[in-house]
């Protein structure tokens, strides 16, 4: 897997828009071996790009994956494919499912 990390832009204010990506899936990559032996979240875009989720968004990714599984279990409409906005506002990285 490519190891290209998502680089969200800094936005000037809450009224500005960050980077919007069309996402096919949000998943966890679990290597069989590695320096720390831990997996990491990544996004697979509808244009076939694969981007590693930056560390400040790991909890968002875990929470969103759990929500996606819960929605699937109840038969609700899945979050993905769908759009997500990424950015950095006031020094804090964010992701928002649109």
C-alpha positions in Angstrom: 0.0 0.0 0.0 1.2 3.5 -0.8 2.1 5.5 2.2 0.8 8.9 1.1 -0.6 10.9 4.0 -3.6 13.2 3.6 -2.5 16.8 3.9 -5.6 18.9 4.9 -5.3 22.6 4.1 -5.5 25.4 6.7 -8.8 27.3 6.4 -9.1 31.0 7.3 -12.4 30.7 9.2 -15.4 28.4 9.8 -17.1 30.0 6.8 -14.3 28.7 4.4 -14.2 25.3 3.0 -11.4 22.8 3.4 -10.5 19.9 1.1 -13.5 17.9 0.0 -12.9 14.3 -1.1 -15.2 11.8 -2.6 -14.6 8.7 -0.4 -15.4 5.2 -1.3 -14.3 3.7 2.0 -12.6 4.4 5.3 -10.7 1.4 6.6 -7.9 0.2 8.9 -4.7 -1.1 7.3 -3.3 -3.8 9.5 0.2 -4.9 8.4 1.3 -8.4 9.4 4.6 -6.9 10.5 5.9 -3.4 11.1 7.9 -1.3 13.5 5.0 -1.0 16.0 2.8 -3.8 14.7 -0.2 -1.5 14.8 -2.5 -0.6 12.0 -3.6 2.8 10.8 -6.7 4.2 9.2 -6.8 5.2 5.5 -9.3 6.5 3.0 -9.9 5.0 -0.4 -11.2 7.7 -2.7 -13.6 7.1 -5.6 -10.9 8.1 -8.0 -8.8 5.2 -6.6 -6.4 7.3 -4.6 -5.4 5.8 -1.2 -4.5 8.2 1.5 -3.3 7.6 5.0 -5.3 9.4 7.7 -3.1 11.8 9.7 -2.6 10.9 13.4 -4.7 13.8 14.7 -7.7 12.3 12.9 -7.2 8.6 14.1 -9.9 8.9 16.7 -12.3 10.5 14.2 -11.6 7.6 11.8 -12.2 4.9 14.5 -15.4 6.6 15.6 -16.6 6.9 12.0 -15.8 3.3 11.2 -17.7 2.2 14.3 -20.7 4.4 13.2 -20.5 2.8 9.7 -20.6 -0.7 11.2 -23.6 0.3 13.4 -25.4 1.7 10.5 -24.8 -1.4 8.5 -26.1 -3.6 11.3 -29.4 -1.6 11.5 -29.8 -1.5 7.7 -29.4 2.3 7.6 -27.9 4.0 4.6 -24.1 3.8 4.6 -21.9 6.9 5.0 -19.7 5.8 2.1 -19.4 6.3 -0.7 -19.8 9.9 0.3 -18.0 13.2 0.7 -15.8 14.3 3.6 -14.3 17.8 4.2 -10.8 17.9 5.8 -9.1 21.0 7.1 -7.2 22.7 9.8 -9.0 25.5 11.6 -7.5 27.4 14.5 -4.6 24.9 14.7 -6.9 21.9 15.0 -7.3 19.3 12.3 -10.9 18.3 11.5 -12.9 15.9 9.2 -16.6 16.3 8.6 -18.8 13.8 6.7 -21.0 15.9 4.4 
